Amino acid sequence: MRLTVHVHPGSRRGEVGGDYDGALVVRVRARAVDGAASDETLRVVADAFGVSPSSVDLVHGRRSRTKILELHGDESTLRTRLAELRSVGD
């Protein structure tokens, strides 16, 4: 499943939830220096979706706040979890 995320680097804690202009919001503690925020984004998203970090690939946006990720796993389970995460904060 392809997923667009909007990353907030330098956050108080790593978490996933909410919607920003159609993208899933991902907050990471790492600063946007030397790819640290991108690397943490992959780990935080994997944890939020209950998949291994190797099941999340960065497709586009290594140096951007908006990233496109590819998640590997059961499509139905991933879509259900996505809907739950998008509704956080509503």
C-alpha positions as a Markdown table, in Angstrom:
| # | Residue | x | y | z |
|---|---|---|---|---|
| 1 | Met | 0.0 | 0.0 | 0.0 |
| 2 | Arg | 1.3 | 3.5 | -0.9 |
| 3 | Leu | 0.9 | 6.1 | 1.8 |
| 4 | Thr | 1.6 | 9.8 | 1.8 |
| 5 | Val | 2.9 | 11.2 | 5.1 |
| 6 | His | 3.6 | 14.7 | 6.4 |
| 7 | Val | 6.5 | 14.6 | 8.9 |
| 8 | His | 7.0 | 17.0 | 11.8 |
| 9 | Pro | 10.7 | 16.6 | 12.9 |
| 10 | Gly | 11.9 | 17.7 | 16.3 |
| 11 | Ser | 8.6 | 16.7 | 18.0 |
| 12 | Arg | 8.3 | 15.9 | 21.7 |
| 13 | Arg | 7.7 | 12.2 | 20.9 |
| 14 | Gly | 7.3 | 9.9 | 18.0 |
| 15 | Glu | 3.7 | 9.3 | 17.1 |
| 16 | Val | 1.4 | 8.8 | 14.1 |
| 17 | Gly | -2.1 | 10.3 | 13.9 |
| 18 | Gly | -4.2 | 12.9 | 12.2 |
| 19 | Asp | -4.5 | 14.3 | 8.7 |
| 20 | Tyr | -2.7 | 17.2 | 7.0 |
| 21 | Asp | -4.0 | 18.0 | 3.6 |
| 22 | Gly | -4.7 | 14.4 | 2.8 |
| 23 | Ala | -1.4 | 13.1 | 4.2 |
| 24 | Leu | -1.1 | 11.1 | 7.4 |
| 25 | Val | 0.7 | 13.1 | 10.1 |
| 26 | Val | 3.9 | 11.6 | 11.6 |
| 27 | Arg | 5.7 | 13.3 | 14.4 |
| 28 | Val | 9.4 | 12.3 | 15.1 |
| 29 | Arg | 11.9 | 13.3 | 17.7 |
| 30 | Ala | 14.8 | 13.4 | 15.3 |
| 31 | Arg | 15.7 | 16.7 | 13.7 |
| 32 | Ala | 15.9 | 16.9 | 9.9 |
| 33 | Val | 19.7 | 16.5 | 9.8 |
| 34 | Asp | 21.5 | 13.9 | 7.7 |
| 35 | Gly | 18.3 | 11.8 | 7.0 |
| 36 | Ala | 17.7 | 11.1 | 10.7 |
| 37 | Ala | 14.1 | 12.3 | 10.6 |
| 38 | Ser | 13.4 | 10.1 | 7.5 |
| 39 | Asp | 14.9 | 7.1 | 9.2 |
| 40 | Glu | 12.9 | 7.6 | 12.3 |
| 41 | Thr | 9.8 | 8.1 | 10.2 |
| 42 | Leu | 10.1 | 4.6 | 8.8 |
| 43 | Arg | 10.5 | 3.1 | 12.2 |
| 44 | Val | 7.6 | 5.1 | 13.8 |
| 45 | Val | 5.2 | 4.2 | 10.9 |
| 46 | Ala | 6.2 | 0.5 | 11.0 |
| 47 | Asp | 5.4 | 0.5 | 14.7 |
| 48 | Ala | 2.1 | 2.3 | 14.3 |
| 49 | Phe | 1.0 | -0.2 | 11.6 |
| 50 | Gly | 2.2 | -3.2 | 13.4 |
| 51 | Val | 4.7 | -4.3 | 10.7 |
| 52 | Ser | 8.5 | -4.8 | 10.8 |
| 53 | Pro | 10.6 | -1.8 | 9.8 |
| 54 | Ser | 11.8 | -3.8 | 6.8 |
| 55 | Ser | 8.1 | -3.7 | 5.6 |
| 56 | Val | 8.2 | 0.1 | 5.1 |
| 57 | Asp | 10.1 | 1.6 | 2.2 |
| 58 | Leu | 10.7 | 5.2 | 1.4 |
| 59 | Val | 9.6 | 5.8 | -2.2 |
| 60 | His | 10.0 | 9.5 | -2.5 |
| 61 | Gly | 10.8 | 12.6 | -0.4 |
| 62 | Arg | 13.9 | 11.7 | 1.6 |
| 63 | Arg | 14.7 | 15.5 | 2.0 |
| 64 | Ser | 11.1 | 16.7 | 2.2 |
| 65 | Arg | 8.4 | 16.8 | 5.0 |
| 66 | Thr | 6.0 | 15.1 | 2.6 |
| 67 | Lys | 7.1 | 11.6 | 1.9 |
| 68 | Ile | 5.6 | 8.7 | 0.0 |
| 69 | Leu | 6.0 | 5.3 | 1.7 |
| 70 | Glu | 5.3 | 1.8 | 0.5 |
| 71 | Leu | 4.0 | -0.5 | 3.3 |
| 72 | His | 4.1 | -4.3 | 2.7 |
| 73 | Gly | 1.5 | -6.5 | 4.5 |
| 74 | Asp | -2.1 | -7.5 | 4.5 |
| 75 | Glu | -3.8 | -4.7 | 2.5 |
| 76 | Ser | -7.1 | -5.0 | 4.5 |
| 77 | Thr | -5.4 | -4.8 | 7.8 |
| 78 | Leu | -3.2 | -1.8 | 6.7 |
| 79 | Arg | -6.2 | 0.1 | 5.4 |
| 80 | Thr | -8.2 | -0.5 | 8.6 |
| 81 | Arg | -5.3 | 0.8 | 10.7 |
| 82 | Leu | -4.8 | 3.8 | 8.4 |
| 83 | Ala | -8.5 | 4.8 | 8.9 |
| 84 | Glu | -8.0 | 4.6 | 12.7 |
| 85 | Leu | -4.8 | 6.7 | 12.6 |
| 86 | Arg | -6.3 | 9.4 | 10.4 |
| 87 | Ser | -9.2 | 9.8 | 12.8 |
| 88 | Val | -6.9 | 10.5 | 15.8 |
| 89 | Gly | -7.5 | 14.1 | 16.9 |
| 90 | Asp | -10.9 | 14.5 | 15.3 |
